[in-house]
Amino acid sequence: MKDMWSKLEEINSVLKGSALCLPPSRNFIEESFIERSYAKLKNDENIVDDVVGIMISPRLRAFQMEFRYKKTKIFKPYLPVLEYGTFSTIVTDWVSAYLTLLPAVEASLRKWMELEPSLSLKSLHKFYYTFGKYYKRNIESYDDTMAHIANEFLKYLKYCFKMLFMGFEEYSRNKFKEIFNRNFALHRLEGAKTLDESASNVVRVILLLDVIAELYLMQDPEDWWHNYVQVEAEQNLDFQLRWHLYEKKAMQTAGHDDMLIIQNVLGDKASDKKKRAVIMKLKKDILENANKEPIY
């Protein structure tokens, strides 16, 4: 009988065909979630759609922004870009989201290299090898659970980095089913010309960013476990506010006032009383639009 980690490997081997993996989050590395996904896999049910639904859900995007992106040192210089890219994702503006978030992958990796001299970049195409060799030193100090999680994420990054940073000619020779490549995207807009391909690539980009953030924070295992894995999200007003704002935006067209909430209310910019008032207003807006079908 297969153990949980063997099942996770099999699930990810299938998701790899779509340049995906089970996403990082406490809920998705639990045995019960892995068992459900494995059962669906064995019943020939589509698990790719499940991962896509999870990745673009308002709750997970809010959780990742508050408890991963904003806590990750290599992401902090690019938070305004991540904010706008996430907004575009929530309102299904796929082309804008893809072309906004794609450069953040490379930018965050370059920032990591600035902070860690032993992590060098001689070639973007070969970075998957350099990064894997660098990060495996961390895994030696991880417990069994963390080691399995990190190794699965490293396998995912190795595959996606190779695909994402490959040169034009080599990428063309590989005959991938879809175009997920920085050179084709930024120089030829390939992979962003239709809603379907840009939507698929948005999911891949935010998953890459989520995995990079997770591996970065995992470098301090105790801090990662207590402050990021075991975080009480439901007690955090910024998370609640962001989540309900994203819910609202998923139900209706984007509004300028919504971006002002991000700029003027979240964090230390407003009192708890003000935040609670805005949360109540967002909940009211959500209830008023509850009969509308979510556009994601």
C-alpha positions in Angstrom: 0.0 0.0 0.0 1.4 3.4 -1.0 2.2 5.9 1.8 1.1 9.5 1.6 4.4 10.8 0.1 4.3 8.2 -2.7 0.7 9.2 -3.5 1.8 12.9 -3.6 4.6 12.0 -6.0 2.1 10.2 -8.3 -0.3 13.1 -8.2 2.4 15.6 -9.0 3.7 13.4 -11.8 0.3 13.7 -13.5 -0.1 17.5 -12.8 3.4 18.0 -14.2 1.9 17.4 -17.7 0.1 20.7 -17.2 3.1 22.4 -15.5 1.4 22.2 -12.2 1.7 20.6 -8.7 -0.3 20.4 -5.6 0.0 24.0 -4.3 1.7 25.0 -1.0 -0.6 25.6 1.9 -1.4 23.9 5.1 -4.7 22.6 3.8 -3.2 21.1 0.7 -0.3 19.1 2.2 -2.6 17.4 4.7 -3.1 13.7 4.4 -6.9 14.0 3.9 -6.5 16.3 0.9 -3.8 14.2 -0.7 -6.0 11.1 -0.2 -9.0 12.8 -1.8 -6.9 13.9 -4.8 -5.4 10.4 -5.1 -8.8 8.8 -5.1 -10.0 11.1 -7.9 -6.8 10.3 -9.9 -7.5 6.6 -9.6 -11.1 7.1 -10.7 -9.8 8.9 -13.8 -11.3 12.2 -12.6 -9.8 15.5 -13.6 -7.6 16.9 -10.8 -6.1 19.7 -13.0 -9.4 21.6 -12.7 -9.3 21.2 -8.9 -5.9 22.7 -8.7 -6.9 25.6 -11.0 -10.0 26.3 -8.9 -7.9 26.3 -5.7 -5.2 28.6 -7.2 -7.5 31.4 -8.4 -9.9 31.2 -5.4 -10.3 34.6 -3.6 -9.5 33.0 -0.3 -6.2 31.4 -1.3 -5.1 34.6 -3.2 -5.8 36.6 -0.1 -4.0 34.1 2.2 -0.9 34.0 0.0 -0.7 37.8 -0.3 -1.0 38.4 3.5 0.9 35.4 4.9 3.4 34.6 2.1 4.1 37.4 -0.3 4.1 40.2 2.3 6.3 38.2 4.6 8.9 37.1 1.9 11.8 39.5 1.7 12.6 38.8 -1.9 9.0 39.8 -2.9 8.7 43.0 -0.9 10.2 45.3 -3.6 7.6 44.0 -6.1 4.5 44.0 -3.9 2.7 46.7 -6.0 3.2 44.6 -9.1 1.9 41.5 -7.2 -1.1 43.5 -6.0 -2.1 44.6 -9.5 -1.4 41.1 -11.0 -3.5 39.5 -8.3 -6.4 42.0 -8.9 -6.2 41.1 -12.6 -6.4 37.4 -11.7 -9.4 37.8 -9.5 -11.4 39.7 -12.2 -10.2 37.2 -14.9 -8.2 39.8 -16.8 -5.9 37.0 -17.8 -3.6 38.7 -20.3 -2.9 41.6 -17.9 -2.4 39.2 -15.0 0.0 37.0 -17.0 2.2 39.7 -18.4 2.2 41.6 -15.0 3.1 38.6 -12.9 5.5 36.8 -15.2 8.5 39.2 -14.7 8.0 38.9 -10.9 9.3 35.3 -11.1 12.7 36.3 -12.5 12.8 39.5 -10.4 12.3 37.6 -7.1 14.9 35.1 -8.0 17.4 37.8 -8.8 16.6 39.4 -5.5 17.2 36.1 -3.7 20.6 35.9 -5.4 21.4 39.4 -4.2 20.8 38.3 -0.6 22.5 35.0 -1.0 26.0 35.3 -2.6 26.4 31.5 -3.0 23.4 31.5 -5.3 24.7 32.6 -8.6 23.1 33.1 -12.0 25.3 32.4 -15.1 22.4 31.4 -17.3 18.6 31.7 -16.7 18.2 28.4 -18.7 20.5 26.6 -16.3 19.2 28.2 -13.1 17.1 25.2 -12.3 20.3 23.2 -11.7 22.1 26.0 -9.7 19.0 26.6 -7.5 18.4 22.9 -6.8 22.0 22.4 -5.8 21.9 25.4 -3.5 18.6 24.6 -1.8 19.3 20.9 -1.1 21.7 22.1 1.6 18.7 23.4 3.5 16.8 20.1 3.2 19.5 18.3 5.2 18.3 20.1 8.4 14.6 19.5 7.7 12.4 16.9 9.4 10.9 14.2 7.3 7.7 16.1 6.5 9.5 19.3 5.5 12.0 17.4 3.5 9.3 15.6 1.4 7.4 18.9 0.8 10.6 20.7 -0.2 11.7 18.0 -2.5 8.4 17.9 -4.3 8.5 21.7 -4.8 12.1 21.5 -6.0 11.1 18.9 -8.6 8.3 21.2 -9.8 10.6 24.3 -9.9 13.3 22.3 -11.8 10.8 21.4 -14.5 9.1 24.8 -14.7 12.4 26.8 -14.6 13.7 24.8 -17.5 10.6 25.3 -19.5 10.2 29.0 -18.6 13.7 30.2 -19.2 14.5 28.0 -22.3 15.7 29.8 -25.4 13.6 30.2 -28.6 15.2 27.4 -30.7 15.4 24.8 -27.9 11.8 25.5 -26.8 10.6 25.1 -30.4 12.4 21.8 -30.7 10.8 20.4 -27.6 7.3 20.7 -29.0 5.5 21.5 -25.7 1.8 21.3 -25.9 1.4 24.9 -24.7 3.7 27.9 -24.6 4.9 28.8 -21.1 8.1 30.6 -21.7 9.4 34.1 -20.8 11.1 34.7 -24.1 8.1 33.9 -26.2 5.8 35.8 -23.8 7.8 39.0 -23.4 9.3 39.2 -27.0 6.5 37.7 -29.1 3.5 37.7 -26.7 3.1 33.9 -27.4 1.2 32.2 -24.6 -0.9 35.4 -24.0 -2.8 35.8 -27.2 -6.0 33.9 -26.2 -8.0 33.8 -23.0 -7.5 30.1 -22.6 -3.7 30.1 -22.9 -3.2 33.2 -20.9 -5.6 31.9 -18.1 -3.6 28.6 -18.0 -0.3 30.5 -17.8 -1.6 32.8 -15.0 -2.3 29.7 -12.9 1.3 28.5 -13.6 2.8 31.8 -12.7 1.0 32.3 -9.4 1.8 28.7 -8.5 5.5 29.3 -9.2 5.4 32.4 -7.1 3.7 30.5 -4.3 6.3 27.8 -4.4 9.2 30.2 -4.4 7.7 32.1 -1.4 7.2 28.8 0.4 10.7 27.5 -0.1 12.2 30.9 0.9 10.2 31.0 4.2 11.0 27.3 4.9 14.7 28.2 5.2 13.9 29.0 8.9 11.9 25.9 9.7 10.7 26.9 13.2 9.6 30.4 12.1 7.9 28.9 9.0 5.9 26.4 11.1 4.8 28.7 13.8 4.2 31.9 11.9 3.1 30.8 8.5 1.8 27.2 8.6 0.0 27.5 12.0 -1.2 31.1 11.4 -4.7 31.9 12.6 -5.9 33.5 9.4 -9.5 33.9 10.6 -8.4 36.2 13.4 -6.4 38.5 11.1 -8.4 41.6 10.0 -6.1 42.3 7.0 -6.7 38.8 5.7 -10.4 39.1 6.3 -10.6 42.4 4.5 -8.6 41.3 1.5 -10.5 38.0 1.2 -13.9 39.6 1.1 -12.6 42.3 -1.2 -11.4 39.6 -3.6 -14.7 37.8 -3.2 -16.6 40.9 -4.2 -14.3 41.5 -7.2 -14.9 38.0 -8.4 -18.6 38.7 -8.5 -18.6 42.0 -10.2 -16.6 44.3 -12.3 -13.5 46.0 -10.9 -13.9 49.4 -9.3 -11.4 52.1 -8.6 -12.5 52.3 -4.9 -11.4 48.7 -4.4 -7.8 49.5 -5.2 -8.0 52.5 -2.8 -8.8 50.0 0.0 -5.5 48.2 -0.7 -3.7 51.5 -0.7 -5.3 53.2 2.3 -6.8 50.7 4.7 -4.7 47.5 4.8 -1.7 47.2 7.2 -1.0 50.0 9.5 -2.8 52.6 7.4 -6.1 52.5 9.2 -7.5 51.6 12.7 -9.1 48.3 13.5 -12.4 50.2 13.8 -12.0 51.4 10.2 -11.1 48.0 9.0 -14.1 46.4 10.6 -16.4 49.0 9.0 -14.9 48.3 5.6 -15.3 44.5 6.2 -19.0 45.0 7.0 -19.5 47.0 3.9 -17.7 44.4 1.8 -19.9 41.6 3.3 -23.0 43.7 2.5 -21.8 44.1 -1.1 -21.2 40.4 -1.4 -24.7 39.5 -0.1 -26.2 41.9 -2.5 -24.4 40.1 -5.4 -24.8 36.6 -4.0 -27.3 35.6 -6.7 -24.8 36.4 -9.4 -22.7 33.6 -10.7 -19.0 34.1 -9.8 -17.0 34.8 -13.0 -14.1 32.5 -12.0 
